């Protein structure tokens, strides 16, 4: 963007993050409904440290995909959480899932928190590793997780943890509007002009 616009890197960085902030605020207004595939996911963790879900280098987030009954993906949510606890899943579900939805997840205990939003929880023990990734019940959530990680890690050298929600929101915003690509830029411009200003000091604070 810096080269394309002929501006300094810092200017391009601010512009990009202001646009991603607009996307973040828009995607937070959308809910999922119907059949939903949900899984725990992480970014980072390559550096030395404890392995597994407890690694302090890993950034946890929820991946949830709304599908049609015949299995086609419609919308996705990619939301950072502080950890995979039942209270965190309940908070997300109450804010982002419509009551009566059916949430399909693996056997991780925290996902039972969706019942706090009056959603039905369907836990399926899918195993681990390749076996879990190939389970047909989680086809689209696993596919999108692979796509988002490849998109971010293949494009950026590093992403600071506090900015992860914006990068996830950018992917979510684009995916959920893929059915009308020609209108995406026009719609983004429209909502950007109607979004409250985001000064630099708030951009750098980001989200805790």
Residue, then its C-alpha position, 0 to 999 in steps of 0.5 A: x500500500x505504501x508503494x502503491x499510494x506513494x506514502x510513508x510506511x507509517x501512513x499506510x499502516x494507519x490507513x490499513x488499520x483504520x479500514x480494518x477497524x471499520x471491518x471489525x466494528x461491522x462484523x461484530x454486528x452480525x450474528x450466526x444462526x441455524x447449523x454452526x460448526x465451531x472449533x478452537x484455534x490459535x495463531x502463533x506459538x512458533x517460539x520456544x515455550x510450553x506446547x499445547x493450549x497453554x502456550x503463552x505464545x499462542x493467541x486463542x480465537x473462536x472459529x464458527x461457520x454457519x452452514x446450510x443444512x446441505x453443508x454449504x458455508x454461508x458466514x464465518x465468525x473469527x473472534x479472539x478470546x482470552x482463553x477456552x473457558x465455558x464463561x468465554x464461550x457463553x459470552x461470545x454465544x450470547x452476543x453473536x449467536x441467535x437462540x435456537x441455533x445448533x452448534x456442532x463442536x468437538x468434545x472440548x468442555x467449554x463449548x457447552x457454554x453456547x447453551x447460555x444463549x439458548x442454543x443446542x450443543x452437539x458435541x462430536x468426539x472427532x479425535x485429534x490430528x489428521x483424523x479430526x481435520x478430516x471429520x465431515x462434520x467439521x469440514x468447513x471450519x477446518x477448511x477456513x482455519x487452514x485458509x486464514x492461517x495461510x493467508x496471515x502467515x503467508x502475507x505478514x512476517x509478524x502480527x502483534x497479538x493486540x492487533x489480531x482481532x482486526x486481522x481476523x475481522x478483515x478475513x471475516x468481512x471479505x469472506x462474508x461478502x464474497x457473494x457480491x464482490x463488486x459492491x464490497x469496496x463501495x460498501x466499505x467506503x459507505x460504512x467508513x464514512x459513517x464510523x466514528x473516528x479512530x485516532x492513532x493513539x487508539x489504533x495502537x492501544x487496540x484490543x486487550 
